């Protein structure tokens, strides 16, 4: 009986191996179109998906105009007619832009050598809560005045203080107040003003740090190190994230007008949690679909079987694409759900009996 059992195990292994060798991985699906037909999709290093565009009929409306300045090498993309330099566009409702770093510097006698505050206005969009207000220095405090809501009457001020006796007391990656201080950005902010100050004009700080810095920047793109106390003077801009939405209506109101509703086939409309009082909405592909939810043809079904990373079927030939999903099956002579981490595939009892009789 032992020899029969060993033969059965060998047969199962050989059958599985033959099934695996009979198929080969296929290429992933081609990237879906992200712009309208006939429209340019790049400005320098920036990829520009619809609803943004650079020429008439290539963007949804004037709020999504990108101006490509060809006088730079490589060309630089600006939001509309502003001086806001756009470095990344996400269809999940975010733009990455460059934001100026505020700074003030002193000589060894405490005389101010330079001062640059920082401002940013982006009405109709909001500054993302993924940013942090950061102050760096050994004798620096800064105020952040921000505006939110529908006008200039709704403003608040917060602050942060960075103090240290010497560079040796500053810890790498720490922004708890010693050399670096951070605070959160509230929801719904569309304008900021940064003002810097010093307690003693750096006259009581030992070491080579004689400048203070303050800025709003994307938290994931900035990790503090003590070297910034000396070298941040060479950086004039840092990346910041702003949130965008479509229109000033909720999904429920916007979808009543099919002619102007931005979400197309196989998409969902949702309200982003940006704190923007002007409402607005975003579009996204339904689960199992991909593409640009703002283009006329909407989102297309993903064929998960074309890419083994998109399905958990045990055997590639056992993957069957369905609209918005997929199913798994086992080879002939086996049963189970055909999924990795699930039941997998087990040889049928009739196969075991045939092997034993053989």
C-alpha positions as CSV (number, residue, x, y, z in Angstrom):
1,X,0.0,0.0,0.0
2,X,2.9,2.3,0.7
3,X,4.1,2.0,-2.9
4,X,0.6,2.8,-4.2
5,X,0.5,5.9,-2.0
6,X,3.9,7.1,-3.2
7,X,2.8,6.6,-6.8
8,X,-0.4,8.6,-6.2
9,X,1.5,11.5,-4.7
10,X,4.0,11.4,-7.6
11,X,1.1,11.4,-10.1
12,X,-0.5,14.4,-8.5
13,X,2.8,16.4,-8.5
14,X,3.4,15.5,-12.2
15,X,-0.1,16.5,-13.2
16,X,0.2,19.8,-11.4
17,X,3.6,20.5,-12.9
18,X,2.3,19.7,-16.4
19,X,-0.6,22.1,-16.0
20,X,1.7,24.9,-14.8
21,X,4.2,24.4,-17.7
22,X,1.4,24.4,-20.2
23,X,0.8,28.1,-19.7
24,X,3.0,31.2,-19.5
25,X,2.5,34.6,-17.9
26,X,0.9,37.1,-20.3
27,X,1.6,40.8,-20.5
28,X,-0.4,43.2,-18.4
29,X,-3.1,45.3,-20.0
30,X,-2.1,48.4,-21.9
31,X,-2.5,51.7,-20.0
32,X,-5.9,53.2,-20.7
33,X,-6.1,56.6,-22.3
34,X,-5.9,59.5,-19.8
35,X,-6.6,62.4,-22.2
36,X,-9.2,63.3,-24.8
37,X,-8.4,62.2,-28.3
38,X,-6.0,64.6,-30.1
39,X,-4.9,66.3,-26.8
40,X,-1.3,66.5,-25.6
41,X,-0.8,64.6,-22.3
42,X,2.6,66.0,-21.2
43,X,4.2,69.3,-20.3
44,X,7.9,68.6,-19.7
45,X,8.1,65.9,-17.0
46,X,4.4,66.3,-16.0
47,X,1.7,63.9,-17.2
48,X,-1.6,65.8,-17.5
49,X,-4.7,63.6,-17.4
50,X,-8.2,64.9,-18.2
51,X,-10.1,66.8,-16.6
52,X,-6.9,68.9,-16.8
53,X,-5.6,70.0,-20.2
54,X,-3.5,72.7,-21.9
55,X,-5.7,73.8,-24.8
56,X,-9.4,74.6,-25.4
57,X,-11.6,71.5,-25.5
58,X,-8.9,69.5,-23.7
59,X,-9.9,70.4,-20.2
60,X,-13.2,70.2,-18.3
61,X,-13.4,74.0,-17.6
62,X,-11.2,76.9,-16.9
63,X,-10.4,75.7,-13.4
64,X,-8.5,72.8,-14.9
65,X,-6.4,74.7,-17.4
66,X,-2.7,73.9,-17.3
67,X,-0.3,76.5,-18.9
68,X,2.8,74.9,-20.3
69,X,5.7,77.4,-20.3
70,X,8.1,76.2,-23.0
71,X,10.7,78.8,-22.2
72,X,12.1,76.5,-19.5
73,X,14.1,73.4,-20.1
74,X,12.3,71.1,-19.5
75,X,9.0,73.0,-19.8
76,X,7.2,73.9,-16.6
77,X,3.4,73.5,-16.0
78,X,1.5,76.2,-14.2
79,X,-2.0,76.0,-12.8
80,X,-4.2,78.2,-15.0
81,X,-2.7,81.7,-15.4
82,X,-1.1,81.6,-11.9
83,X,2.5,81.2,-10.9
84,X,1.7,77.9,-9.1
85,X,4.2,75.3,-10.5
86,X,2.4,71.9,-10.8
87,X,4.7,68.8,-10.4
88,X,2.2,66.0,-10.2
89,X,-1.5,65.4,-10.9
90,X,-3.5,62.6,-9.3
91,X,-7.0,61.5,-10.5
92,X,-7.7,60.8,-6.8
93,X,-8.1,64.6,-6.4
94,X,-4.7,66.0,-5.6
95,X,-2.1,68.2,-7.1
96,X,1.5,68.4,-6.0
97,X,2.9,71.9,-6.3
98,X,6.0,73.8,-5.3
99,X,5.7,76.1,-2.3
100,X,8.2,78.7,-1.2
101,X,10.3,78.3,2.0
102,X,10.2,81.3,4.3
103,X,13.5,82.1,6.0
104,X,15.4,84.8,7.9
105,X,19.1,84.9,8.6
106,X,21.4,86.8,10.9
107,X,25.1,87.5,11.2
108,X,27.1,86.6,14.3
109,X,26.3,90.0,15.9
110,X,22.6,89.5,15.6
111,X,22.0,91.7,12.6
112,X,19.3,90.5,10.2
113,X,20.8,89.7,6.8
114,X,17.7,88.5,4.9
115,X,14.0,87.9,5.4
116,X,11.6,86.1,3.2
117,X,8.1,85.3,4.3
118,X,5.9,82.9,2.3
119,X,2.3,83.2,1.1
120,X,0.0,80.9,-1.0
121,X,-3.4,81.5,-2.4
122,X,-5.4,78.9,-4.2
123,X,-9.1,79.8,-4.0
124,X,-11.5,77.1,-5.3
125,X,-8.9,74.5,-4.2
126,X,-7.8,73.6,-0.7
127,X,-4.5,72.9,1.0
128,X,-4.4,69.2,1.9
129,X,-4.2,67.9,5.5
130,X,-1.4,65.7,4.2
131,X,0.9,68.7,4.6
132,X,2.5,70.0,7.8
133,X,3.5,73.4,9.0
134,X,7.1,73.1,9.8
135,X,9.6,75.5,11.6
136,X,13.3,74.8,11.7
137,X,16.0,76.6,13.6
138,X,17.7,77.0,17.0
139,X,16.2,80.4,17.8
140,X,13.0,80.6,15.6
141,X,9.3,80.9,16.0
142,X,6.8,81.4,13.2
143,X,3.1,82.2,12.7
144,X,0.9,80.6,10.2
145,X,-2.2,82.7,9.3
146,X,-4.7,80.7,7.2
147,X,-8.0,81.5,5.6
148,X,-10.8,79.1,5.0
149,X,-14.4,79.3,4.0
150,X,-15.9,81.7,1.4
151,X,-14.0,84.9,2.2
152,X,-11.2,86.7,4.0
153,X,-13.2,87.2,7.1
154,X,-12.7,83.6,8.2
155,X,-9.1,83.3,9.3
156,X,-7.1,81.9,12.2
157,X,-3.5,81.9,13.3
158,X,-1.3,79.1,14.7
159,X,2.4,78.9,15.5
160,X,5.4,76.7,16.1
161,X,8.6,77.2,18.0
162,X,12.0,75.6,17.3
163,X,14.7,76.1,20.0
164,X,18.1,74.4,20.6
165,X,21.3,75.3,22.4
166,X,23.5,73.7,19.8
167,X,23.4,71.4,16.8
168,X,24.5,68.5,19.0
169,X,21.2,68.5,20.9
170,X,19.1,68.0,17.7
171,X,17.8,64.5,17.0
172,X,17.5,63.0,13.5
173,X,13.9,62.7,12.4
174,X,12.4,64.4,15.4
175,X,10.2,67.5,15.1
176,X,9.1,67.9,18.7
177,X,10.5,71.4,19.2
178,X,14.2,70.9,19.5
179,X,15.5,72.4,16.3
180,X,12.3,71.4,14.5
181,X,8.6,71.9,15.2
182,X,5.6,70.7,13.3
183,X,1.8,71.3,13.5
184,X,-1.1,70.1,11.4
185,X,-3.0,72.0,8.7
186,X,-6.8,72.1,9.3
187,X,-9.3,71.1,6.7
188,X,-10.7,73.6,4.2
189,X,-7.7,76.0,4.1
190,X,-7.2,77.8,0.8
191,X,-4.8,80.6,1.7
192,X,-1.7,80.8,4.0
193,X,0.7,83.5,5.2
194,X,3.9,82.6,7.0
195,X,5.7,85.1,9.3
196,X,9.1,84.3,11.0
197,X,10.7,85.8,14.1
198,X,13.7,85.1,16.4
199,X,13.9,85.5,20.2
200,X,17.6,86.6,20.4
201,X,18.6,87.0,16.7
202,X,20.7,83.8,17.1
203,X,23.3,85.5,19.3
204,X,23.0,82.9,22.0
205,X,23.2,79.8,19.8
206,X,26.5,77.9,19.7
207,X,27.3,76.4,16.3
208,X,26.9,77.5,12.7
209,X,23.1,77.8,12.6
210,X,22.1,81.4,12.1
211,X,18.9,81.0,10.0
212,X,15.4,80.0,10.7
213,X,13.0,78.5,8.2
214,X,9.2,78.0,8.0
215,X,7.1,76.3,5.3
216,X,4.0,74.2,4.6
217,X,5.1,71.0,2.8
218,X,3.9,67.4,2.1
219,X,4.7,65.4,5.2
220,X,5.7,62.2,3.2
221,X,8.1,64.2,1.1
222,X,10.0,65.8,4.0
223,X,12.0,64.0,6.7
224,X,13.9,66.3,9.1
225,X,17.6,65.8,9.6
226,X,19.9,68.1,11.7
227,X,21.8,69.0,8.4
228,X,18.8,71.1,7.4
229,X,19.8,73.6,10.1
230,X,22.7,74.4,7.9
231,X,21.7,73.5,4.4
232,X,18.1,74.4,4.0
233,X,19.2,77.9,3.1
234,X,19.9,76.5,-0.4
235,X,16.3,75.3,-0.8
236,X,13.8,77.9,-1.9
237,X,10.8,75.5,-2.6
238,X,9.4,72.2,-1.3
239,X,6.5,70.1,-2.5
240,X,3.0,70.8,-1.1
241,X,-0.3,69.0,-1.8
242,X,-3.6,70.7,-2.7
243,X,-7.0,69.0,-3.1
244,X,-9.2,69.5,-6.1
245,X,-12.9,68.7,-6.8
246,X,-15.3,69.1,-9.7
247,X,-17.9,71.9,-9.6
248,X,-19.6,73.3,-6.5
249,X,-22.4,70.8,-6.2
250,X,-22.9,67.6,-4.3
251,X,-23.1,64.2,-6.2
252,X,-26.9,64.1,-5.6
253,X,-27.4,67.5,-7.3
254,X,-24.8,67.1,-10.1
255,X,-25.9,63.7,-11.3
256,X,-29.4,65.1,-12.1
257,X,-27.9,66.9,-15.1
258,X,-26.4,64.2,-17.3
259,X,-25.1,66.8,-19.8
260,X,-22.7,68.4,-17.2
261,X,-22.2,65.5,-14.8
262,X,-18.5,64.6,-14.8
263,X,-18.6,61.0,-13.8
264,X,-18.9,58.6,-16.8
265,X,-19.7,54.9,-17.3
266,X,-18.7,52.4,-14.6
267,X,-17.8,55.1,-12.1
268,X,-18.9,56.2,-8.7
269,X,-19.4,59.8,-7.5
270,X,-18.3,60.7,-4.0
271,X,-17.8,63.6,-1.7
272,X,-14.2,64.1,-0.6
273,X,-13.4,64.9,3.0
274,X,-11.5,68.2,2.4
275,X,-13.5,70.5,4.6
276,X,-14.2,72.8,1.6
277,X,-17.5,74.6,2.1
278,X,-18.0,74.9,-1.7
279,X,-18.8,71.2,-1.8
280,X,-17.8,69.7,-5.2
281,X,-17.4,66.1,-5.9
282,X,-14.9,63.5,-7.3
283,X,-15.3,60.5,-9.6
284,X,-13.7,57.1,-9.3
285,X,-13.8,53.8,-11.1
286,X,-16.0,51.0,-9.7
287,X,-14.2,48.1,-8.1
288,X,-12.9,45.8,-10.9
289,X,-12.6,48.6,-13.4
290,X,-9.8,51.0,-14.4
291,X,-9.2,54.1,-16.5
292,X,-10.1,57.7,-16.4
293,X,-13.5,58.2,-14.8
294,X,-13.9,61.7,-16.3
295,X,-13.4,60.7,-20.0
296,X,-16.4,59.9,-22.2
297,X,-15.8,56.2,-22.3
298,X,-15.4,56.0,-18.5
299,X,-13.8,53.1,-16.9
300,X,-13.2,49.7,-18.5
301,X,-13.4,46.2,-17.0
302,X,-10.0,44.9,-15.6
303,X,-9.1,41.5,-17.0
304,X,-7.6,40.2,-13.8
305,X,-6.6,37.0,-15.5
306,X,-4.1,38.8,-17.7
307,X,-1.9,39.7,-14.7
308,X,-1.2,37.1,-12.0
309,X,-0.7,40.0,-9.5
310,X,-4.4,40.9,-9.9
311,X,-5.9,37.5,-9.0
312,X,-5.3,34.7,-6.5
313,X,-6.1,31.7,-8.7
314,X,-3.9,28.7,-8.1
315,X,-3.7,27.9,-11.8
316,X,-3.5,30.6,-14.5
317,X,-5.8,28.6,-16.9
318,X,-8.3,28.3,-14.1
319,X,-8.8,32.1,-14.0
320,X,-12.0,33.3,-15.7
321,X,-12.6,37.0,-16.2
322,X,-16.1,38.3,-15.4
323,X,-17.5,41.8,-15.6
324,X,-16.0,43.7,-12.7
325,X,-14.5,40.5,-11.2
326,X,-13.1,37.0,-11.9
327,X,-13.6,33.4,-10.8
328,X,-11.2,30.5,-10.3
329,X,-11.5,26.8,-11.2
330,X,-9.5,23.6,-10.9
331,X,-8.0,21.4,-13.7
332,X,-10.0,18.3,-14.8
333,X,-9.8,15.6,-12.1
334,X,-9.5,18.1,-9.2
335,X,-12.0,20.0,-7.1
336,X,-12.0,23.0,-4.8
337,X,-12.3,26.8,-5.1
338,X,-9.0,27.0,-7.1
339,X,-7.7,29.9,-5.0
340,X,-4.4,30.4,-3.2
341,X,-5.0,30.7,0.5
342,X,-8.4,29.0,0.0
343,X,-9.4,25.4,-0.6
344,X,-7.0,25.2,-3.6
345,X,-7.4,22.1,-5.7
346,X,-7.6,18.5,-4.4
347,X,-7.5,15.4,-6.6
348,X,-11.0,13.7,-7.0
349,X,-11.5,10.4,-5.3
350,X,-12.1,8.7,-8.6
351,X,-8.5,9.7,-9.7
352,X,-7.1,8.1,-6.5
353,X,-9.0,4.9,-7.1
354,X,-7.8,4.7,-10.7
355,X,-4.2,5.1,-9.6
356,X,-4.6,2.5,-6.9
357,X,-6.1,0.0,-9.3
358,X,-3.4,0.7,-11.8
